[in-house]
Amino acid sequence: MTFWRHLVDPSFAQPVRDFTENTVVPAAHDLDEKDLYPVDLVSQTAARGWNTLALPERYGGGGAPMEHVLATFEELGVGSAALGISLITIFQSQKIIELYGQESLKQRWLPRYADGLRASYALTESGHGSDIRSLDTKANRSNDGWVINGEKAFITSGSAAQFFVVLAETPVGVSTLAVPRDAPGVSTYEGPDAETFGLRNGPHVNLVLQDVTVPADALIGEEGRGLKQAMVTLANSRTLAAGISLGIARAAFDGAFDYAAGRAAFGNKVIDFQGIQWYFAQHAAEIDAARLVTYQAARDLDAGLDIARSSSAAKLLAGGLATAVASMAVQVCGARGTMQTEPFGRYLRDAKAYEVAGGSSEVLKNTIAKSLIRTAAPQDA
């Protein structure tokens, strides 16, 4: 049972919903429990064209609007947030190459995503966290390319990635480089803090780069512009992250409603109690509202509007809502909501983790506030 109508063409969205119900949901518990990267599911979504929906057709993509990409992430997020976040890092790496890469780099790498290339976006370092304005990982020019040395920390999807987009500091400033997993000098390891309690798509790894040589066109965009490139890429992916959070909220809502409609208590069904009805009514209205905001953010991306504000607003609202709905679901389901055999604990862990991952709620509020100030500034001048 689901209460949520498609917000894009149902002929596109319904097959994703069917795939989620029939294939993703049965695998979700095992992926979470064992902290596995969903290699098989990523291959299956690639085979259906969903990993490259946003890429132009000349690179093997679907050339689809961001609303369709968002719908895909939302539906898959209903089944498994771990699958969703695996596809987020794939999207991030291809998007930054599409936007800024030289044509030779695009031709060499972008078509591989349609074949299921697994990729990771390696920004963070142990000494800097989310502050990527200066980095310990360094890249310097060689006779025929770049030599990279350093270590990236806590890299999502890194356990199974075949390709990395790496932020490193060059003599000009923070820059972005494309690094194959099989390049000499590239290695990964699991540190003591590799596992998270939510969004478990394989342990986060540290990425070691020791005299790694890449060709000249591995520099993505202009040297020293990596910070700006990262911000634009994250603004794109935050809308999809909001979609995953909406998927979590929907899954928790539907599961709890099914339980309340079937569970007898004090001579009635749990759903017959007005207090319980109000829980669902309130959250249904909030999910409806957050979905509209998020789909508008997707349209803003296609229109080239202020994506920093709209994508941050979408993730802020959807992330907090997913945690609230998942918490409500545990409460309504009582003891059953706390059982390891039920998915409600996973929903709550995934939802809360996504209030931090991919831009914390505090960072999102700062971004929205800066956008408002920029908008007001010309009027005050």
C-alpha positions as CSV (number, residue, x, y, z in Angstrom):
1,M,0.0,0.0,0.0
2,T,1.2,3.5,-0.8
3,F,-0.4,6.9,-0.4
4,W,2.0,8.8,-2.7
5,R,1.1,9.7,-6.3
6,H,3.8,10.0,-8.9
7,L,4.9,13.6,-9.5
8,V,6.4,12.8,-12.9
9,D,5.1,10.7,-15.8
10,P,3.9,7.4,-14.3
11,S,5.1,5.5,-17.3
12,F,8.6,6.4,-16.2
13,A,8.2,6.3,-12.4
14,Q,6.1,3.2,-12.0
15,P,8.8,0.8,-13.3
16,V,11.2,2.2,-10.7
17,R,8.6,1.7,-8.0
18,D,8.0,-1.9,-9.1
19,F,11.7,-2.6,-9.2
20,T,12.0,-1.2,-5.7
21,E,9.2,-3.4,-4.3
22,N,10.3,-6.6,-6.1
23,T,14.1,-6.4,-6.0
24,V,15.4,-3.6,-3.6
25,V,13.2,-4.2,-0.6
26,P,14.0,-7.9,-0.3
27,A,17.8,-7.1,-0.2
28,A,17.7,-4.0,2.0
29,H,17.9,-5.7,5.4
30,D,20.9,-7.8,4.5
31,L,22.8,-4.8,3.0
32,D,22.2,-2.8,6.2
33,E,23.0,-5.7,8.7
34,K,26.2,-6.7,6.9
35,D,27.2,-3.2,5.9
36,L,27.6,-4.1,2.2
37,Y,28.0,-2.0,-0.9
38,P,25.1,-3.1,-3.2
39,V,27.2,-4.1,-6.2
40,D,24.5,-6.2,-7.8
41,L,21.7,-3.6,-7.4
42,V,24.0,-0.9,-8.8
43,S,24.6,-3.1,-11.8
44,Q,20.9,-3.7,-12.2
45,T,20.0,0.0,-12.0
46,A,22.8,0.8,-14.5
47,A,21.4,-1.8,-16.9
48,R,18.0,0.1,-16.7
49,G,19.7,3.4,-17.5
50,W,19.0,4.9,-14.1
51,N,22.7,5.5,-13.2
52,T,23.1,7.9,-16.1
53,L,19.7,9.5,-16.5
54,A,21.1,13.0,-16.2
55,L,24.0,12.5,-18.6
56,P,23.7,13.8,-22.2
57,E,22.9,11.1,-24.7
58,R,26.2,11.6,-26.5
59,Y,27.9,10.1,-23.4
60,G,25.6,7.2,-23.1
61,G,23.1,8.9,-20.8
62,G,19.4,9.5,-20.9
63,G,19.4,13.3,-21.2
64,A,16.5,13.3,-18.7
65,P,15.3,16.2,-16.7
66,M,16.3,16.4,-13.0
67,E,12.7,15.7,-12.0
68,H,13.0,12.2,-13.5
69,V,16.3,11.7,-11.7
70,L,14.8,12.8,-8.5
71,A,11.8,10.5,-8.9
72,T,14.2,7.6,-9.4
73,F,16.1,8.4,-6.2
74,E,12.9,8.9,-4.2
75,E,11.5,5.5,-5.3
76,L,14.7,3.6,-4.7
77,G,15.1,5.4,-1.4
78,V,11.8,3.8,-0.3
79,G,13.5,0.4,-0.6
80,S,17.1,1.1,0.5
81,A,18.8,4.4,1.5
82,A,22.1,2.5,1.2
83,L,21.4,2.0,-2.5
84,G,20.4,5.6,-2.9
85,I,23.6,6.9,-1.3
86,S,25.7,4.6,-3.5
87,L,24.0,6.2,-6.6
88,I,24.6,9.7,-5.1
89,T,28.3,9.3,-5.2
90,I,28.1,7.9,-8.8
91,F,26.0,11.0,-9.7
92,Q,28.4,13.4,-8.0
93,S,31.5,12.1,-9.8
94,Q,29.9,12.1,-13.3
95,K,28.2,15.5,-12.8
96,I,31.5,17.3,-12.0
97,I,33.2,15.8,-15.0
98,E,30.2,16.7,-17.2
99,L,30.2,20.3,-16.0
100,Y,33.9,21.0,-15.9
101,G,36.0,18.2,-17.5
102,Q,37.9,18.5,-20.7
103,E,36.3,16.7,-23.6
104,S,38.9,14.0,-23.7
105,L,38.2,13.2,-20.1
106,K,34.5,13.1,-20.7
107,Q,34.9,10.8,-23.7
108,R,37.2,8.5,-21.7
109,W,35.1,8.1,-18.5
110,L,31.4,9.2,-18.9
111,P,30.3,6.4,-21.2
112,R,31.6,3.9,-18.6
113,Y,28.9,4.9,-16.1
114,A,26.2,3.3,-18.4
115,D,28.1,0.0,-18.0
116,G,27.8,0.2,-14.2
117,L,31.0,2.1,-13.2
118,R,31.1,2.5,-9.4
119,A,32.5,5.8,-8.3
120,S,33.2,7.8,-5.2
121,Y,33.6,11.5,-4.5
122,A,36.6,11.9,-2.2
123,L,36.5,15.3,-0.5
124,T,37.1,14.9,3.2
125,E,40.3,14.5,5.2
126,S,40.7,13.5,8.8
127,G,42.2,16.9,9.7
128,H,39.7,19.1,7.9
129,G,36.3,17.3,7.8
130,S,33.8,19.4,5.9
131,D,36.2,22.3,5.7
132,I,37.8,21.8,2.2
133,R,39.2,25.2,1.8
134,S,42.7,23.9,2.4
135,L,43.8,20.3,2.1
136,D,46.8,18.1,3.1
137,T,46.5,16.1,-0.1
138,K,48.7,17.7,-2.7
139,A,48.9,17.5,-6.5
140,N,51.8,18.9,-8.5
141,R,52.4,19.0,-12.2
142,S,54.8,16.5,-13.8
143,N,56.2,16.4,-17.4
144,D,53.0,14.8,-18.7
145,G,50.4,15.2,-16.1
146,W,49.9,15.3,-12.3
147,V,51.5,13.5,-9.3
148,I,49.2,13.2,-6.2
149,N,50.2,12.5,-2.7
150,G,48.0,12.4,0.4
151,E,45.2,10.6,2.2
152,K,41.4,11.2,2.1
153,A,39.3,10.0,5.0
154,F,35.8,8.6,5.6
155,I,35.0,8.2,1.9
156,T,31.5,7.0,1.2
157,S,31.2,4.2,-1.4
158,G,35.0,3.9,-1.4
159,S,35.0,0.3,-0.4
160,A,33.7,-0.7,-3.9
161,A,34.6,2.3,-6.0
162,Q,36.4,1.7,-9.3
163,F,37.0,5.4,-9.8
164,F,37.5,8.5,-7.6
165,V,37.0,12.2,-8.0
166,V,39.6,13.7,-5.6
167,L,40.0,17.1,-4.2
168,A,43.7,18.1,-3.8
169,E,45.6,21.3,-3.2
170,T,47.8,22.4,-6.1
171,P,50.1,25.5,-6.1
172,V,47.2,27.6,-7.3
173,G,44.6,26.3,-4.8
174,V,42.1,23.5,-4.2
175,S,41.6,21.6,-7.5
176,T,39.8,18.5,-8.6
177,L,41.3,15.4,-10.3
178,A,40.0,12.1,-11.8
179,V,41.8,9.1,-10.3
180,P,41.2,5.4,-11.4
181,R,41.1,2.9,-8.6
182,D,43.7,0.7,-10.4
183,A,46.3,3.5,-10.9
184,P,49.6,2.6,-9.3
185,G,49.9,4.1,-5.8
186,V,46.2,4.0,-5.0
187,S,45.0,2.0,-2.1
188,T,42.3,2.0,0.6
189,Y,41.9,0.8,4.1
190,E,39.3,0.7,6.8
191,G,40.2,2.9,9.8
192,P,38.8,2.5,13.3
193,D,35.8,4.7,12.5
194,A,34.8,3.1,9.2
195,E,31.3,2.0,10.1
196,T,28.3,4.2,10.6
197,F,25.0,3.4,12.2
198,G,23.0,4.5,9.2
199,L,23.3,4.7,5.4
200,R,25.4,1.5,5.6
201,N,26.6,0.9,2.0
202,G,29.9,-0.6,3.0
203,P,32.5,0.7,5.5
204,H,33.8,4.2,4.8
205,V,37.4,3.9,3.8
206,N,40.5,6.0,3.8
207,L,42.0,6.6,0.3
208,V,45.8,6.6,0.2
209,L,47.5,8.3,-2.8
210,Q,51.2,7.7,-3.0
211,D,53.0,9.2,-6.0
212,V,49.9,8.6,-8.1
213,T,50.4,9.8,-11.6
214,V,47.4,10.8,-13.8
215,P,47.4,12.5,-17.2
216,A,47.1,16.2,-17.7
217,D,43.4,16.1,-18.6
218,A,42.7,14.4,-15.3
219,L,42.5,17.9,-13.9
220,I,38.7,18.6,-13.9
221,G,38.1,22.2,-14.9
222,E,40.3,25.1,-14.0
223,E,43.1,24.7,-11.5
224,G,42.3,26.3,-8.2
225,R,38.6,26.2,-8.8
226,G,37.9,23.0,-7.0
227,L,36.0,24.5,-4.1
228,K,33.5,26.2,-6.4
229,Q,33.1,23.1,-8.5
230,A,32.4,21.0,-5.3
231,M,29.8,23.5,-4.2
232,V,27.9,23.4,-7.5
233,T,28.1,19.6,-7.6
234,L,26.8,19.3,-4.0
235,A,24.0,21.6,-4.8
236,N,22.9,19.3,-7.5
237,S,23.2,16.2,-5.4
238,R,21.5,17.6,-2.4
239,T,18.2,17.6,-4.3
240,L,18.6,13.9,-4.8
241,A,19.6,13.4,-1.2
242,A,16.3,15.1,-0.3
243,G,14.6,12.5,-2.5
244,I,16.2,9.7,-0.6
245,S,15.1,11.2,2.7
246,L,11.5,11.4,1.3
247,G,11.8,7.8,0.3
248,I,12.7,6.9,3.9
249,A,9.8,8.9,5.3
250,R,7.4,7.2,2.9
251,A,8.6,3.8,3.8
252,A,8.3,4.5,7.5
253,F,4.9,6.0,7.1
254,D,3.5,3.2,5.0
255,G,4.9,0.5,7.2
256,A,3.5,2.1,10.4
257,F,0.1,2.7,8.8
258,D,-0.1,-0.9,7.7
259,Y,0.6,-2.0,11.3
260,A,-1.8,0.4,12.8
261,A,-4.6,-0.6,10.4
262,G,-4.2,-4.3,11.2
263,R,-3.3,-4.3,14.9
264,A,-6.2,-4.7,17.4
265,A,-6.0,-2.8,20.7
266,F,-8.7,-2.4,23.4
267,G,-11.4,-3.6,21.1
268,N,-10.4,-1.4,18.2
269,K,-7.8,-1.2,15.5
270,V,-4.9,1.1,16.5
271,I,-5.7,3.4,13.6
272,D,-9.2,4.0,15.0
273,F,-7.8,6.1,17.8
274,Q,-7.9,9.8,17.0
275,G,-4.5,10.5,18.5
276,I,-2.9,7.9,16.1
277,Q,-4.9,9.3,13.2
278,W,-3.5,12.8,13.9
279,Y,0.1,11.5,13.8
280,F,-0.5,10.2,10.3
281,A,-2.5,13.2,9.1
282,Q,0.1,15.6,10.2
283,H,3.0,13.7,8.6
284,A,1.1,13.0,5.4
285,A,0.6,16.8,5.0
286,E,4.3,17.4,5.7
287,I,5.5,14.7,3.3
288,D,3.2,16.2,0.6
289,A,4.7,19.6,1.2
290,A,8.3,18.5,1.3
291,R,7.8,16.6,-1.9
292,L,6.6,19.7,-3.7
293,V,9.5,21.7,-2.4
294,T,12.0,19.1,-3.5
295,Y,10.5,18.6,-7.0
296,Q,10.6,22.4,-7.4
297,A,14.3,22.3,-6.5
298,A,14.8,19.8,-9.3
299,R,13.0,22.1,-11.8
300,D,15.2,24.9,-10.5
301,L,18.3,22.9,-11.4
302,D,17.1,22.5,-15.0
303,A,16.2,26.2,-15.2
304,G,19.6,27.3,-13.8
305,L,18.0,29.2,-10.9
306,D,19.4,29.7,-7.4
307,I,20.1,26.0,-6.8
308,A,22.1,26.6,-3.6
309,R,19.0,27.9,-1.8
310,S,16.4,25.6,-3.3
311,S,18.4,22.4,-3.0
312,S,19.5,23.2,0.6
313,A,15.9,23.9,1.5
314,A,14.8,20.6,0.0
315,K,17.4,18.6,1.9
316,L,16.8,20.6,5.2
317,L,13.0,19.9,5.1
318,A,13.2,16.3,3.9
319,G,16.0,15.3,6.2
320,G,14.3,16.5,9.3
321,L,11.0,15.2,8.3
322,A,12.3,11.7,7.6
323,T,13.7,11.5,11.1
324,A,10.4,12.7,12.6
325,V,8.3,10.2,10.6
326,A,10.7,7.3,11.3
327,S,10.5,8.2,15.1
328,M,6.7,8.3,14.9
329,A,6.6,4.9,13.1
330,V,8.6,3.3,15.9
331,Q,6.3,4.9,18.5
332,V,3.1,3.8,16.8
333,C,4.4,0.2,16.3
334,G,5.3,-0.1,19.9
335,A,7.5,-3.1,20.8
336,R,7.3,-4.3,17.1
337,G,8.9,-1.0,16.1
338,T,12.0,-1.7,18.1
339,M,12.6,-5.3,16.9
340,Q,15.7,-6.0,14.8
341,T,13.6,-8.1,12.5
342,E,11.5,-5.0,11.5
343,P,12.8,-2.2,9.2
344,F,11.8,0.7,11.5
345,G,15.1,0.9,13.3
346,R,16.9,1.1,9.9
347,Y,14.6,3.9,8.8
348,L,15.3,5.9,11.9
349,R,19.1,5.3,11.7
350,D,19.2,6.1,7.9
351,A,17.1,9.2,8.4
352,K,19.2,10.6,11.2
353,A,22.4,9.9,9.4
354,Y,21.2,11.9,6.4
355,E,20.6,14.9,8.6
356,V,24.4,15.0,8.9
357,A,25.7,13.4,5.7
358,G,25.8,15.3,2.4
359,G,25.5,18.7,4.2
360,S,24.3,18.9,7.8
361,S,21.2,20.8,8.7
362,E,23.3,23.6,10.2
363,V,25.4,24.0,7.0
364,L,22.2,24.0,4.9
365,K,20.7,26.8,7.1
366,N,23.9,28.8,6.5
367,T,23.7,28.3,2.8
368,I,20.0,29.4,2.7
369,A,20.8,32.5,4.8
370,K,23.7,33.5,2.5
371,S,21.4,33.2,-0.5
372,L,18.9,35.5,1.2
373,I,21.5,38.0,2.1
374,R,22.9,38.1,-1.5
375,T,19.4,38.6,-2.8
376,A,18.8,41.5,-0.4
377,A,22.1,43.2,-0.9
378,P,21.4,45.0,-4.2
379,Q,18.2,46.5,-2.7
380,D,20.1,47.8,0.3
381,A,23.0,49.3,-1.8
